[in-house]
Amino acid sequence: NRPYIFMIPEKASKKLMACLCASVPEILFDSVLCGALVMYFGHMGIAVGICTAVMMVVFDFLFQLVGLLSLRIFKSGGRAVLIMLRTLLGYGLILVSFIPALIVYLVSGGVSIAVIFAVAAAVGAVITGILMIFAKDLIDKVEFV
């Protein structure tokens, strides 16, 4: 992620948004491409493609925040440890966001995959929001560097 972002003399929320907004074009491209590939190769409808794209946007932002938090918290562990922990934490949070989607699937007796992706994206958005609060606080605290 962008380590120089910590040196900007702005409020923590502004630094966090600057860091996240720098990745928006890549995130949007990834999500549109992923949604289109799922629709084309999976022979799925437009609803599944849109839900896939939304889910990808949420999970990309989640990974951006996990990377930022990992850089801040595990900086002294070395690059290999940082990458490993960031990856494990990111995929762990994605798995956690799919647990409610799995429960919805089992309780409803089988819903559309678009609903499963939408539920996972909603839970992922909540996790992302919670991480944004922690990331904002960590960016502001210089003693964590």
GUROTI-345353 format. One record per residue: z, x, y of N, C-alpha, C in turn; residue number from 1. Coordinates in pm, whole numbers, plus 32768, in hexadecimal, padded with zeros to 4 digits. Layout:
N
NODE  n.up  n.east  n.north  ca.up  ca.east  ca.north  c.up  c.east  c.north  seq
NODE     Z       X        Y      Z        X         Y     Z       X        Y  NUM
...
END
This chain:
145
NODE  n.up  n.east  n.north  ca.up  ca.east  ca.north  c.up  c.east  c.north  seq
NODE  8000    8054     7F89   8000     8000      8000  8000    8057     807C    1
NODE  8011    801D     80EB   8004     8063      816A  808A    8098     819A    2
NODE  80AD    8117     817A   8131     814B      819F  8142    815D     8235    3
NODE  80D4    8168     8281   80DF     8177      8311  8112    80F9     8355    4
NODE  8110    808A     8310   8138     800B      834C  81CA    800C     8377    5
NODE  821D    8060     8337   82AA     8064      8358  82C2    80A7     83DF    6
NODE  8263    80F3     8412   8276     813E      848D  824E    80F1     850A    7
NODE  8213    807D     84FD   81E8     802E      8570  8263    7FF3     85B5    8
NODE  8270    8004     8637   82E5     7FCF      867D  82D7    7F3B     869E    9
NODE  82D3    7EE7     863A   82C8     7E57      864A  8334    7E13     85F7   10
NODE  8339    7D8F     8602   8397     7D43      85AF  836C    7D4D     851E   11
NODE  83CD    7D3D     84C5   83B1     7D4A      8435  834B    7CE4     8406   12
NODE  8353    7C6A     8436   82F5     7C04      8409  8266    7C25     8435   13
NODE  8258    7C5F     84AC   81D3     7C85      84DB  819B    7CF9     8489   14
NODE  81F0    7D59     8464   81C3     7DC8      8410  8198    7D96     8386   15
NODE  81E7    7D39     834F   81C7     7D02      82CC  8142    7CB8     82CE   16
NODE  812C    7C67     8335   80AF     7C1D      833D  8038    7C7B     8353   17
NODE  804C    7CE4     839F   7FDF     7D45      83B4  7FBA    7D88     8330   18
NODE  801E    7DA7     82E1   8006     7DE7      825F  7FBD    7D88     8201   19
NODE  7FE7    7D09     81FE   7FA9     7CA8      81A4  7F1D    7C80     81D3   20
NODE  7F0C    7C72     8255   7E8A     7C47      828A  7E1D    7CB0     8276   21
NODE  7E44    7D2C     8267   7DE2     7D95      8250  7D9A    7D83     81CB   22
NODE  7DD9    7D3C     816F   7D9E     7D28      80EA  7D5A    7CA2     80D8   23
NODE  7D57    7C4E     813F   7D20     7BC7      8132  7C8D    7BC6     8106   24
NODE  7C34    7C18     8140   7BA8     7C12      8110  7B9A    7C31     807B   25
NODE  7BE2    7C96     804C   7BDC     7CB8      7FBD  7C14    7C47     7F67   26
NODE  7C82    7C0B     7F93   7CC0     7B9E      7F49  7C63    7B26     7F41   27
NODE  7C24    7B04     7FB0   7BC8     7A92      7FB0  7B4E    7AAC     7F58   28
NODE  7B19    7B24     7F5E   7AA6     7B46      7F09  7ACD    7B3D     7E75   29
NODE  7B41    7B77     7E52   7B6F     7B72      7DC7  7B80    7AE2     7D96   30
NODE  7BBB    7A8F     7DE9   7BD7     7A07      7DBE  7B58    79B4     7DAE   31
NODE  7AFB    79C1     7E0D   7A7E     7976      7E02  7A2E    79A5     7D89   32
NODE  7A2A    7A28     7D73   79E3     7A5D      7CFF  7A22    7A2E     7C7D   33
NODE  7AA6    7A33     7C75   7AEA     7A09      7BFB  7AD5    7974     7BE0   34
NODE  7ADF    7922     7C49   7AC7     7892      7C38  7A39    7876     7C0A   35
NODE  79D8    78BC     7C43   794C     78A9      7C1B  7934    78D6     7B8C   36
NODE  7971    7947     7B64   7960     7977      7ADB  799D    7918     7A75   37
NODE  7A11    78E1     7A96   7A50     7880      7A3C  79F9    7804     7A2F   38
NODE  79C2    77D6     7A9E   796C     775F      7A98  78ED    777B     7A49   39
NODE  78AF    77ED     7A5F   782F     780A      7A20  783E    782B     798C   40
NODE  7892    788E     796D   789C     78BA      78E2  78F6    7861     788E   41
NODE  7954    781D     78CD   79AC     77C4      7884  7978    7737     787A   42
NODE  7906    771E     78BC   78CA     7698      78BF  7932    7631     78EB   43
NODE  797A    7654     7956   79E3     75FE      798D  79AF    75B9     7A09   44
NODE  79F6    7553     7A34   79D1     7508      7AAA  79FC    754D     7B2B   45
NODE  79D9    750C     7B9A   79F7     7544      7C1D  7A8E    7546     7C36   46
NODE  7AD7    74E5     7C01   7B69     74E1      7C16  7BAC    755B     7BD7   47
NODE  7B7F    7582     7B62   7BB8     75F8      7B20  7B94    7675     7B6F   48
NODE  7B1B    767D     7BA1   7AF3     76F0      7BF2  7B45    76FC     7C72   49
NODE  7B5D    768C     7CB4   7BAC     768E      7D2F  7C3D    76B3     7D12   50
NODE  7C75    7678     7CA9   7D00     7698      7C85  7D0E    772A     7C5A   51
NODE  7CA9    775E     7C17   7CAA     77EB      7BF2  7CA7    7844     7C6F   52
NODE  7C53    7820     7CCF   7C4A     786F      7D4A  7CCD    786A     7D98   53
NODE  7D0A    77F5     7DA2   7D8A     77E8      7DE9  7DF6    7839     7DA2   54
NODE  7DF8    7830     7D1E   7E5A     787C      7CD0  7E46    7913     7CE6   55
NODE  7DCA    793F     7CEC   7DAF     79CD      7D03  7DDE    79FA     7D8D   56
NODE  7DCC    79A6     7DF2   7DFB     79C7      7E79  7E93    79DA     7E77   57
NODE  7ED8    797B     7E3A   7F6A     7981      7E35  7F98    79FD     7DEA   58
NODE  7F5C    7A17     7D76   7F86     7A8A      7D26  7F61    7B0F     7D69   59
NODE  7EF1    7B13     7DB2   7ECF     7B8D      7DFB  7F35    7BA9     7E69   60
NODE  7F5D    7B42     7EB2   7FC5     7B55      7F18  8049    7B7C     7ED7   61
NODE  8064    7B43     7E63   80DE     7B67      7E1A  80DD    7BFB     7DF6   62
NODE  806C    7C2C     7DC5   8061     7CBA      7DA3  8069    7D12     7E20   63
NODE  8032    7CE5     7E90   803F     7D32      7F0C  80D1    7D41     7F34   64
NODE  811C    7CD4     7F2A   81AA     7CD9      7F4E  81F9    7D2D     7EEC   65
NODE  81DA    7D22     7E6B   8220     7D73      7E07  8202    7E07     7E21   66
NODE  8187    7E27     7E43   8166     7EB2      7E63  81B1    7EE4     7EDD   67
NODE  81BD    7E91     7F42   8205     7EB7      7FBA  829A    7ECB     7F9D   68
NODE  82D4    7E6E     7F52   8361     7E7B      7F2E  8379    7EF3     7ED4   69
NODE  831F    7F0B     7E77   832E     7F7E      7E1D  8328    8001     7E69   70
NODE  82CB    8008     7EC8   82BF     8080      7F19  833E    8099     7F67   71
NODE  837D    8030     7F95   83F6     803B      7FE5  8470    805C     7F90   72
NODE  847A    801E     7F1B   84F3     802B      7EC8  84EB    80A5     7E6C   73
NODE  847B    80B8     7E28   846F     811F      7DC1  8423    819A     7DF1   74
NODE  8424    81B6     7E72   83D6     8223      7EAB  83F9    82AB     7E6E   75
NODE  8479    82C1     7E50   84A4     8344      7E20  8486    835B     7D8C   76
NODE  8454    82F6     7D46   843D     8304      7CB7  83BD    834E     7C92   77
NODE  8367    8367     7CF1   82E8     83A9      7CD4  8279    8343     7CC7   78
NODE  81FF    8372     7CD3   818B     8318      7CD5  8176    82CF     7C51   79
NODE  8184    8315     7BE1   816E     82D5      7B5F  81D6    8268     7B45   80
NODE  8252    8285     7B63   82BD     8222      7B4F  82A8    81AB     7BAD   81
NODE  827F    81C8     7C28   8266     815E      7C89  81F8    8100     7C5A   82
NODE  818B    8138     7C2A   811B     80E6      7BFB  8144    8094     7B80   83
NODE  818D    80D2     7B24   81B8     808C      7AAB  8217    8019     7ACE   84
NODE  8278    8033     7B21   82D8     7FCB      7B46  8295    7F5A     7B94   85
NODE  823B    7F7E     7BEE   81F2     7F19      7C3C  819F    7EBF     7BE0   86
NODE  815D    7EFB     7B81   810A     7EAD      7B24  815F    7E53     7ACC   87
NODE  81C8    7E8B     7A93   8220     7E3A      7A3C  8262    7DC9     7A89   88
NODE  8291    7DE4     7B00   82D1     7D7D      7B52  826D    7D11     7B7A   89
NODE  81F6    7D3A     7BA1   818F     7CDA      7BC9  8167    7C7D     7B57   90
NODE  8149    7CB7     7AE3   8123     7C63      7A71  8199    7C10     7A3D   91
NODE  8212    7C45     7A4A   8287     7BF7      7A24  8296    7B7C     7A7B   92
NODE  8280    7B8A     7AFD   8289     7B16      7B56  8218    7AB2     7B3C   93
NODE  81A5    7AE2     7B17   8137     7A86      7AF4  815C    7A38     7A75   94
NODE  8195    7A7D     7A14   81C0     7A37      799B  822B    79CE     79BA   95
NODE  8287    79F0     7A13   82EE     7990      7A3B  82AE    7917     7A7E   96
NODE  8246    792B     7ACC   8207     78BA      7B0E  81B9    7862     7AAD   97
NODE  8196    7896     7A39   8152     7843      79D5  81B2    77F3     797D   98
NODE  8233    7811     7980   8293     77C6      792D  8295    7733     7952   99
NODE  82A2    770D     79D3   829D     767D      79F3  8217    763D     79CF  100
NODE  81A9    7688     79DB   8127     7652      79B5  8122    7635     791F  101
NODE  815D    768D     78D1   8164     7677      7841  81BA    75FD     7821  102
NODE  8228    75EC     7868   827E     7577      7854  8233    74F7     7877  103
NODE  81E9    74F8     78E6   8198     7483      790B  8132    7464     789E  104
NODE  80F4    74CA     7867   8092     74B6      77FD  80D2    7479     7781  105
NODE  8145    74AD     7759   8186     747B      76E0  81BE    73EF     76F1  106
NODE  81F6    73D1     7765   8232     734E      777D  81C6    72E2     778A  107
NODE  8158    7304     77CA   80F0     72A0      77E3  8095    7289     776A  108
NODE  809F    72DD     7707   804B     72CC      7692  7FC0    7305     76A3  109
NODE  7FB0    735E     76FF   7F2E     739F      7713  7EE7    736C     778E  110
NODE  7EF3    73B3     77FB   7EAF     738F      7877  7E3B    73EF     788C  111
NODE  7DF1    73D6     78F4   7D80     742C      7916  7DAF    74B8     7938  112
NODE  7D5B    7517     791F   7D7D     75A2      7941  7D88    75B2     79D9  113
NODE  7D44    755C     7A24   7D50     7560      7AB6  7DDE    7540     7AE1  114
NODE  7E1F    74E1     7A9F   7EAA     74BE      7ABF  7F06    7533     7A9C  115
NODE  7EEE    7572     7A2C   7F3F     75E6      7A04  7F33    7656     7A6C  116
NODE  7EB8    7673     7A98   7EA3     76DA      7AFD  7EE2    76B2     7B82  117
NODE  7EDB    7630     7BA6   7F16     7603      7C23  7FAE    760F     7C21  118
NODE  7FEC    75EE     7BB0   807E     75FB      7BA5  80A5    768E     7BAB  119
NODE  805D    76E3     7B65   807B     7773      7B69  806A    77AA     7BF6  120
NODE  8003    777B     7C3D   7FEE     77A9      7CC7  805F    7779     7D22  121
NODE  808E    76FF     7D0D   80FB     76CA      7D60  817B    7719     7D4A  122
NODE  819C    7734     7CCD   8213     7784      7CB0  8202    7812     7CE4  123
NODE  818C    784A     7CD5   8170     78CF      7D0B  817D    78D3     7DA2  124
NODE  8155    7867     7DE5   8163     7861      7E77  81F6    785E     7EA0  125
NODE  8249    7818     7E54   82D8     7816      7E71  8313    78A3     7E5E  126
NODE  82EF    78E5     7DF1   831F     796E      7DD8  82EE    79CB     7E47  127
NODE  8272    79BB     7E73   823B     7A0C      7EDF  8289    79F5     7F60  128
NODE  82A9    7978     7F7D   82F8     7959      7FF4  8381    799A     7FF1  129
NODE  83C1    7997     7F7E   8444     79D6      7F70  8437    7A6D     7F81  130
NODE  83D0    7AA8     7F46   83BB     7B39      7F55  839C    7B60     7FE5  131
NODE  8359    7B06     802F   833C     7B24      80BB  83BC    7B31     810C  132
NODE  8420    7AE0     80EC   84A0     7AEA      8132  84E1    7B71     8117  133
NODE  84E2    7B9B     8097   851B     7C1C      8074  84C9    7C8F     80AE  134
NODE  8444    7C83     80AA   83EE     7CED      80DD  8401    7CFE     8174  135
NODE  840F    7C90     81BB   8425     7C98      824B  84A6    7CE2     826A  136
NODE  850E    7CC4     821D   858E     7D07      8233  8587    7D9B     820D  137
NODE  8540    7DBC     81A3   8535     7E48      817B  84E1    7E9B     81DC  138
NODE  847C    7E5E     8216   8429     7EA6      8275  847C    7EC9     82F1  139
NODE  84D7    7E71     8317   8527     7E86      838F  8595    7EEE     837C  140
NODE  85C0    7F03     8301   8630     7F5D      82E6  85FE    7FE9     82C9  141
NODE  8608    8040     832B   85D5     80C9      831E  8627    8118     82B7  142
NODE  86A6    80F4     82A4   86FA     8141      8248  86D0    8134     81B7  143
NODE  8677    80D6     8197   8647     80C9      810E  85D4    8128     80EF  144
NODE  85A3    816E     8153   8532     81CA      813E  8560    8243     80F1  145
END
